[in-house]
């Protein structure tokens, strides 16, 4: 699909077709005279813009000395990442976009754009207490886990941000359950278990063991290998942590 302005950066959001280059919105609502209308019933003007897009364009306009098309492309990539991962809270997206605006005003020569994008997303997820695996977000932007974490640390130093909070087992429970689409009942039960019994040094292993323990107690047929795959740990680790919970 090509917009009237010639751009192919078109996306469907909330039933609206939006051009990320010029802001043109096409909506399929129609009034009694068969004219396109917005949800308030008034006729849409050709240049009416979607509110989220206006925020993105404003962010780009606030960045001095950068080519508009290039910045829009970069912001579009970040926005597209969150569109593909709709379960991620809106606060994580908003923080990432705002941080990206700030870091692009700094001297970051020698670093790839993809590294900056992955770094701000990872930092935003951690600071908003919604864990996104550094390896996974790095893969999305063609860089590895180590590069993503190092870039995150670089951004913290350059922008003088608060340090990353320590990762706890509860953060991994949410991440694992969301990734593997385990039930809310299992997630909640695992969280409660960790509040009472988590004393292990490995938060990821404790989270995986707690999820398996909760699934057994709730008679939900979740395989150890499925938990292990989602958590990035071995089945042996899960069995060991499960035994720890049984003994306490």
C-alpha positions in Angstrom: 0.0 0.0 0.0 1.3 3.5 -0.9 0.1 6.8 0.6 -0.8 9.9 -1.4 2.6 11.3 -0.3 4.4 8.4 -1.9 5.5 6.7 1.3 5.1 3.0 1.9 5.3 3.3 5.7 1.7 2.4 6.2 0.3 0.7 9.3 -3.1 -0.5 10.6 -3.8 0.8 14.2 -7.1 0.5 15.9 -9.0 0.2 12.6 -7.3 3.1 11.0 -4.8 3.2 8.2 -2.0 5.6 9.1 0.9 7.0 7.1 4.0 7.4 9.4 5.5 9.9 6.9 2.8 12.6 6.4 0.3 11.6 9.1 -2.7 11.0 6.7 -5.4 8.8 8.3 -7.9 6.8 6.4 -10.9 5.6 8.4 -13.8 3.4 7.2 -16.6 5.1 9.2 -19.3 6.7 7.0 -22.2 9.0 7.7 -25.7 8.9 6.1 -24.4 10.7 3.1 -21.8 8.0 2.6 -18.9 10.3 3.5 -16.0 9.2 5.6 -16.4 10.4 9.2 -14.5 10.1 12.5 -16.0 8.5 15.6 -17.7 11.8 16.5 -19.6 12.0 13.2 -17.8 14.9 11.6 -16.3 14.7 8.2 -12.6 13.9 8.3 -10.3 16.5 6.8 -7.5 15.2 4.5 -4.7 16.1 6.9 -6.3 14.9 10.1 -3.7 13.0 12.1 -3.9 10.1 14.6 -3.0 11.2 18.1 -0.2 8.7 18.6 1.4 9.7 15.3 1.3 13.3 16.3 3.3 12.4 19.4 5.9 10.6 17.4 6.2 13.4 14.9 6.5 15.9 17.7 9.3 13.8 19.2 11.1 13.9 15.9 10.7 17.6 15.5 12.1 18.2 18.9 15.4 16.5 17.9 17.7 19.2 16.5 20.0 18.7 13.6 18.7 15.4 12.4 17.2 14.5 9.0 13.5 14.1 9.4 13.1 11.0 7.3 15.9 9.2 9.0 14.5 9.9 12.5 11.0 8.9 11.5 12.4 5.6 10.1 14.1 4.9 13.5 11.0 5.8 15.5 8.9 3.8 13.2 11.1 0.7 13.9 10.6 1.1 17.6 6.9 1.7 17.3 6.7 -1.4 15.0 8.5 -3.5 17.6 5.8 -2.7 20.2 3.0 -3.2 17.6 4.3 -6.8 17.1 4.4 -7.3 20.9 1.1 -6.0 22.0 1.2 -7.6 25.4 4.0 -5.1 26.5 2.5 -2.3 28.6 2.1 1.1 27.0 4.4 2.7 29.6 7.3 0.7 28.4 6.8 2.0 24.8 6.4 5.6 25.9 9.5 5.5 28.1 11.5 3.9 25.2 10.5 6.5 22.7 11.2 9.4 25.0 14.6 8.0 25.9 15.4 7.5 22.2 14.7 11.1 21.5 17.1 12.2 24.2 19.9 9.8 23.4 19.8 10.7 19.7 20.6 14.3 20.7 23.9 13.0 22.3 27.2 12.2 20.6 26.8 8.4 20.1 29.2 8.1 17.2 30.6 4.6 16.8 27.4 2.9 17.8 24.8 1.5 15.4 21.3 2.8 15.4 20.0 -0.7 16.0 22.1 -0.9 19.2 20.6 2.3 20.5 17.0 1.1 19.7 17.6 -2.2 21.5 19.3 -0.5 24.4 16.4 2.0 25.1 13.8 -0.7 24.9 15.7 -3.0 27.3 16.3 -0.2 29.8 12.6 0.9 29.5 11.4 -2.6 30.2 13.6 -3.0 33.3 12.8 0.4 34.8 9.1 -0.2 34.3 9.4 -3.6 35.9 8.3 -5.5 32.8 11.2 -7.8 31.9 12.1 -8.1 28.2 14.9 -10.5 27.6 18.0 -8.7 26.4 18.7 -11.6 24.0 15.3 -11.4 22.5 15.1 -7.6 22.0 18.7 -7.7 20.6 17.7 -10.3 18.1 14.9 -8.1 16.9 17.4 -5.3 16.2 20.2 -7.5 14.9 22.5 -7.3 17.8 23.4 -9.8 20.6 22.6 -9.9 24.3 25.9 -8.6 25.4 25.7 -5.6 23.0 22.2 -4.8 24.1 23.2 -4.8 27.8 26.3 -2.8 27.2 24.4 -0.2 25.2 21.9 0.0 28.0 24.7 0.8 30.4 26.1 3.4 28.0 22.7 5.1 27.8 22.4 5.2 31.5 25.8 6.9 31.8 25.2 9.4 28.9 21.8 10.4 30.1 22.6 10.1 33.8 19.7 7.8 34.4 18.9 5.8 37.5 20.6 2.4 37.5 18.8 -0.7 36.6 16.9 -2.3 39.4 18.0 -5.8 40.6 16.2 -8.6 38.8 14.0 -10.7 41.1 12.3 -14.0 40.5 8.9 -12.3 40.2 10.1 -10.4 37.2 11.0 -13.7 35.5 7.7 -15.3 36.4 5.8 -12.6 34.5 8.2 -12.9 31.6 8.1 -16.7 31.3 4.3 -16.9 31.7 3.7 -14.2 29.1 6.1 -15.8 26.6 4.7 -19.3 27.0 1.1 -18.2 27.4 0.7 -19.9 30.8 -2.5 -19.2 32.7 -3.0 -16.3 35.1 -3.7 -18.9 37.9 -0.3 -20.4 37.5 1.4 -17.0 37.4 -0.4 -15.8 40.5 0.3 -19.0 42.4 4.0 -18.9 41.5 4.2 -15.3 42.7 2.6 -16.1 46.0 5.0 -19.1 46.5 8.0 -16.9 45.8 6.9 -14.3 48.4 7.0 -17.1 51.0 9.9 -19.3 50.0 12.3 -17.7 47.5 15.8 -17.8 49.0 17.8 -19.0 46.0 20.5 -17.0 44.4 19.2 -17.7 40.8 16.0 -15.7 40.2 15.4 -17.2 36.8 15.8 -20.8 38.2 13.5 -20.0 41.1 10.9 -18.5 38.8 10.9 -21.6 36.6 10.7 -23.9 39.6 7.9 -21.9 41.1 5.9 -22.0 37.9 6.3 -25.8 37.7 5.3 -26.2 41.4 2.3 -24.0 40.9 1.2 -26.0 37.8 1.4 -29.3 39.7 -0.6 -27.9 42.6 -3.2 -26.6 40.3 -3.3 -29.8 38.2 -2.4 -28.0 35.1 -0.5 -30.1 32.6 2.6 -27.9 31.9 5.7 -29.8 30.9 9.1 -29.1 32.4 10.6 -28.8 28.9 8.1 -26.0 28.0 9.0 -24.0 31.1 12.7 -24.6 30.4 12.4 -23.4 26.9 10.5 -20.2 27.9 12.8 -19.5 30.8 16.1 -20.4 29.2 17.1 -22.8 31.9 17.6 -26.6 32.0 15.0 -29.1 33.1 17.5 -30.2 35.8 17.4 -26.7 37.3 13.6 -26.8 37.3 13.5 -30.1 39.1 16.1 -28.9 41.7 14.1 -25.7 42.5 10.9 -27.7 42.5 12.4 -30.0 45.1 13.5 -27.0 47.2 9.9 -25.7 47.3 8.7 -29.2 48.3 11.1 -29.4 51.2 10.1 -26.0 52.6 
